[in-house]
Amino acid sequence: MQAAVGTIETLGFPAVLAAADAMVKAGAVTLVYYGLAEKGNFIISIRGRISEVNVAVAAGIEAAENTFGGVVIAHYIIPNPDENIVEVMPIEYTQKVERFRTF
């Protein structure tokens, strides 16, 4: 089964931490990527069923925006990413996150 991908980019670490926590608590999703973008922006990506990713991303946006100084720079959901995207971009389930995988 193809897992959807949801991504949130924030300004500053506290906002991305709040978003990540809210996302994994709000939906049956797995955090598959965390990284530092440019200029102090942070990015996280989750995978799961599209219905779960939608709920989780919404909760993550709300949590990030409610964090003191929290700013959501961008967010996006891809319902069924092409196999080429999954192979090239760092959004695959890895051994490190496999025990948290939701399906």
ABEGO torsion letter per residue (X at the ends): XBBBBBBBBBBEAAAAAAAAAAAAAABBBBBABBBBBBGGBBBBBBBEBAAAAAAAAAAAAAAAAABBGBBBABBBBBABBBAAAAAABBABBBAAAAAABAX
